[in-house]
Amino acid sequence: MTGSQFSVRSGFVQLVALAVVVWATDVRGHNVDSATTPVANARVAAAQAMAGGVAQVSSGQSSSAPPAPAGASAGSQAADVGVSIRPCVKAMGTPGYSGRGSVIGPGGTSAGWNGQLPQLSPGHVQWTCEPLTQLVFQANAGPDRPLLNTVGPMLNTVGGLLGGLPAPVRGGPSWAYTDAFTIEAKGESIAAATLAPMLQSLLESRFQLKVRRVTEQQDVYVMTVATGGLNPKLLQAPTPGDCQTSDERRAAMAANPPPDPRTLPLGCGKNSFFARHELVYRGQMLQQLAVELPSWNLGYYVIDQTGVESKFNFTIKTPDDPNFPPADPGWVIHELTQMGLNLTRTKAPAEHLQIDHAEKPRLQ
């Protein structure tokens, strides 16, 4: 399509949810079925926990990393799995580095990411050029056990920074943030369902990793409905057929010959039209909007306390700025106000992973 730009937002993608489908389509920008992205699911779950007044760990205390999913053993690596660990050709952040991985500032602030899902196939998995901090997050903070009120390191925007949000992984040696590793594992027992506990065991045995969850009080925003209520002109009820799920889009495009994508309904979730500076949402919940807001340089995690469970169609106008999102989040506040939504600063418990000990592994 002439003049269109195609990109896939996996946001922040918690890595063990490999069965989740992320859909992208060319609409002068990109579309993600955000209702089913791993990042959205994990952060929505954390927001739900907070809204219900349930903190996994009391404020100021810490706990060991959460247990592995039922039926999976994190205590030992499967006997049939062979593992190799190799260094990246270029160090992260140096000229010529073209690998993948996250950089999480040792001072406790996120410094952008270039991470991806691990490459998983039957009997094989590979993490390519990931720092230890990213691997720690993947192993210990998946969608089934998200960190409370915390933005994962996989969330990012075109601008590359997260506006100084507290980092989800802290502590450990300096090389845990700068040295990247390619880890390859082969074995019949490798599967998406057991990937996290396998990675936990691998990090414990090869990196001598000791990590725990810590809860602290942090500044956050709560999103509520304004006194005058929601703006029905901007937040409209969806109608049947006005958006397509990822499965519906794939089925439509499987026709022979395939239809022109421009003739199909927009995707359910977010559709980005960069040329006209619009983010067009179809069938989106306010809770899903809340988990995306920190990526627009708000500087704080956002907890949805609107109490609204309905889905809406709405459009957010973005600034005419080549570096989206701009450093000043005033445009976000304006758009939310027009929709009938307020953001209020408060304190709430939030979790992060604390590395107490790690050693460099033996490399192949």
FENJOCOR-V426132 format. One record per residue. N is the residue number from 1. BURIAL is I if it has 16 or more other ideal C-beta (glycine too) atoms within 10 Angstrom, else O. Layout:
n->N burial->BURIAL
n->N burial->BURIAL
//
This chain:
n->1 burial->O
n->2 burial->O
n->3 burial->O
n->4 burial->O
n->5 burial->O
n->6 burial->O
n->7 burial->O
n->8 burial->O
n->9 burial->I
n->10 burial->I
n->11 burial->I
n->12 burial->I
n->13 burial->I
n->14 burial->I
n->15 burial->I
n->16 burial->I
n->17 burial->I
n->18 burial->O
n->19 burial->O
n->20 burial->I
n->21 burial->O
n->22 burial->I
n->23 burial->I
n->24 burial->I
n->25 burial->I
n->26 burial->O
n->27 burial->I
n->28 burial->I
n->29 burial->I
n->30 burial->I
n->31 burial->I
n->32 burial->I
n->33 burial->I
n->34 burial->I
n->35 burial->I
n->36 burial->I
n->37 burial->I
n->38 burial->I
n->39 burial->I
n->40 burial->I
n->41 burial->I
n->42 burial->I
n->43 burial->I
n->44 burial->I
n->45 burial->I
n->46 burial->I
n->47 burial->I
n->48 burial->O
n->49 burial->I
n->50 burial->I
n->51 burial->O
n->52 burial->O
n->53 burial->O
n->54 burial->O
n->55 burial->I
n->56 burial->I
n->57 burial->I
n->58 burial->O
n->59 burial->O
n->60 burial->O
n->61 burial->O
n->62 burial->I
n->63 burial->O
n->64 burial->O
n->65 burial->I
n->66 burial->I
n->67 burial->O
n->68 burial->I
n->69 burial->O
n->70 burial->O
n->71 burial->O
n->72 burial->I
n->73 burial->O
n->74 burial->I
n->75 burial->O
n->76 burial->O
n->77 burial->I
n->78 burial->O
n->79 burial->O
n->80 burial->O
n->81 burial->I
n->82 burial->O
n->83 burial->I
n->84 burial->O
n->85 burial->I
n->86 burial->O
n->87 burial->O
n->88 burial->I
n->89 burial->O
n->90 burial->O
n->91 burial->O
n->92 burial->I
n->93 burial->O
n->94 burial->O
n->95 burial->O
n->96 burial->O
n->97 burial->I
n->98 burial->O
n->99 burial->I
n->100 burial->I
n->101 burial->I
n->102 burial->I
n->103 burial->I
n->104 burial->I
n->105 burial->O
n->106 burial->I
n->107 burial->O
n->108 burial->O
n->109 burial->O
n->110 burial->I
n->111 burial->I
n->112 burial->I
n->113 burial->I
n->114 burial->I
n->115 burial->I
n->116 burial->I
n->117 burial->I
n->118 burial->I
n->119 burial->O
n->120 burial->I
n->121 burial->O
n->122 burial->O
n->123 burial->O
n->124 burial->O
n->125 burial->I
n->126 burial->O
n->127 burial->I
n->128 burial->I
n->129 burial->I
n->130 burial->I
n->131 burial->I
n->132 burial->I
n->133 burial->I
n->134 burial->I
n->135 burial->I
n->136 burial->I
n->137 burial->I
n->138 burial->I
n->139 burial->I
n->140 burial->I
n->141 burial->I
n->142 burial->I
n->143 burial->I
n->144 burial->I
n->145 burial->I
n->146 burial->I
n->147 burial->I
n->148 burial->I
n->149 burial->I
n->150 burial->I
n->151 burial->I
n->152 burial->I
n->153 burial->I
n->154 burial->I
n->155 burial->I
n->156 burial->I
n->157 burial->I
n->158 burial->O
n->159 burial->I
n->160 burial->O
n->161 burial->I
n->162 burial->I
n->163 burial->I
n->164 burial->O
n->165 burial->I
n->166 burial->I
n->167 burial->I
n->168 burial->I
n->169 burial->I
n->170 burial->I
n->171 burial->I
n->172 burial->I
n->173 burial->O
n->174 burial->O
n->175 burial->O
n->176 burial->I
n->177 burial->I
n->178 burial->I
n->179 burial->I
n->180 burial->I
n->181 burial->I
n->182 burial->I
n->183 burial->I
n->184 burial->I
n->185 burial->I
n->186 burial->O
n->187 burial->I
n->188 burial->O
n->189 burial->O
n->190 burial->I
n->191 burial->O
n->192 burial->O
n->193 burial->O
n->194 burial->I
n->195 burial->I
n->196 burial->I
n->197 burial->I
n->198 burial->I
n->199 burial->I
n->200 burial->I
n->201 burial->I
n->202 burial->I
n->203 burial->I
n->204 burial->I
n->205 burial->O
n->206 burial->I
n->207 burial->I
n->208 burial->O
n->209 burial->I
n->210 burial->I
n->211 burial->I
n->212 burial->I
n->213 burial->I
n->214 burial->I
n->215 burial->I
n->216 burial->O
n->217 burial->O
n->218 burial->I
n->219 burial->O
n->220 burial->I
n->221 burial->I
n->222 burial->I
n->223 burial->I
n->224 burial->I
n->225 burial->I
n->226 burial->O
n->227 burial->O
n->228 burial->O
n->229 burial->O
n->230 burial->I
n->231 burial->O
n->232 burial->O
n->233 burial->O
n->234 burial->I
n->235 burial->I
n->236 burial->O
n->237 burial->O
n->238 burial->I
n->239 burial->O
n->240 burial->O
n->241 burial->O
n->242 burial->O
n->243 burial->I
n->244 burial->I
n->245 burial->I
n->246 burial->I
n->247 burial->O
n->248 burial->I
n->249 burial->I
n->250 burial->O
n->251 burial->O
n->252 burial->O
n->253 burial->O
n->254 burial->O
n->255 burial->O
n->256 burial->O
n->257 burial->O
n->258 burial->O
n->259 burial->O
n->260 burial->O
n->261 burial->O
n->262 burial->O
n->263 burial->O
n->264 burial->I
n->265 burial->O
n->266 burial->I
n->267 burial->I
n->268 burial->I
n->269 burial->I
n->270 burial->I
n->271 burial->I
n->272 burial->I
n->273 burial->I
n->274 burial->I
n->275 burial->O
n->276 burial->O
n->277 burial->O
n->278 burial->O
n->279 burial->I
n->280 burial->I
n->281 burial->I
n->282 burial->I
n->283 burial->I
n->284 burial->I
n->285 burial->I
n->286 burial->I
n->287 burial->I
n->288 burial->I
n->289 burial->I
n->290 burial->I
n->291 burial->I
n->292 burial->I
n->293 burial->I
n->294 burial->I
n->295 burial->I
n->296 burial->I
n->297 burial->I
n->298 burial->I
n->299 burial->O
n->300 burial->I
n->301 burial->I
n->302 burial->I
n->303 burial->I
n->304 burial->I
n->305 burial->I
n->306 burial->I
n->307 burial->O
n->308 burial->I
n->309 burial->O
n->310 burial->O
n->311 burial->I
n->312 burial->I
n->313 burial->I
n->314 burial->I
n->315 burial->I
n->316 burial->I
n->317 burial->O
n->318 burial->I
n->319 burial->O
n->320 burial->O
n->321 burial->O
n->322 burial->O
n->323 burial->O
n->324 burial->I
n->325 burial->I
n->326 burial->I
n->327 burial->O
n->328 burial->O
n->329 burial->I
n->330 burial->O
n->331 burial->I
n->332 burial->I
n->333 burial->O
n->334 burial->O
n->335 burial->I
n->336 burial->I
n->337 burial->O
n->338 burial->O
n->339 burial->I
n->340 burial->I
n->341 burial->I
n->342 burial->I
n->343 burial->I
n->344 burial->O
n->345 burial->O
n->346 burial->O
n->347 burial->O
n->348 burial->I
n->349 burial->I
n->350 burial->I
n->351 burial->I
n->352 burial->I
n->353 burial->I
n->354 burial->I
n->355 burial->I
n->356 burial->O
n->357 burial->O
n->358 burial->I
n->359 burial->O
n->360 burial->I
n->361 burial->I
n->362 burial->O
n->363 burial->O
n->364 burial->O
//
